[in-house]
Structure formats: C-alpha cells, structure tokens
Amino acid sequence: MRRTGSTARVRDHQVIYKHPLEGKDRLAIQINGFGPNASDNDITIENRKVGAGMHIVGDHPLTNVGYWSIRTVLTVQP
C-alpha cells in the first residue's frame, strides 16, 4: 500500500490523484477550514476520465468533510 502523500495532492479545492490506485491502495483525507455559511456546502465530484460526476448541495454550514477512496469507489462525507 502506498502512503497517502504519494497518492494524491490537494490543490485549489481539488483532490488530484498522482496515479491510479491499484490493488489495496487507498486514500483518506479529512478536509476542514470551512466558513460559517451554508454556501461552502456545495461539492462536485468528477471523474473526467470516465465522464461521470455528482453534485452535492447542503443547507447547513460544513464543519469537515471526509474523503475516502479505493481503486473502484470513492465517497465524500459532508
């Protein structure tokens, strides 16, 4: 298993994978630092390679977001 630091980087509100996850590779990130307004609770997930995505909008302020993925699945947990 690769370390998270060698798997992806966070830049400009994006999680960017450095390479495809393989075997038992996984990525887990806690994202925080959101403001007191619900406007931060607007999340878009895109896999540009396969042309799929999802848009999540909430009506409450965020305190943190959990991001977790393996090679076939990813989840964002506001």
C-alpha positions, 0 to 999 in steps of 0.5 A: 500500500502506498502512503497517502502523500504519494497518492494524491495532492490537494490543490485549489479545492481539488483532490488530484490523484498522482496515479491510479490506485491499484490493488489495496491502495487507498486514500483518506483525507479529512478536509476542514477550514470551512466558513460559517455559511451554508454556501461552502456546502456545495461539492462536485465530484468528477471523474473526467476520465470516465465522464461521470460526476455528482453534485452535492448541495447542503443547507447547513454550514460544513464543519469537515468533510471526509474523503475516502477512496479505493481503486473502484469507489470513492465517497465524500462525507459532508 
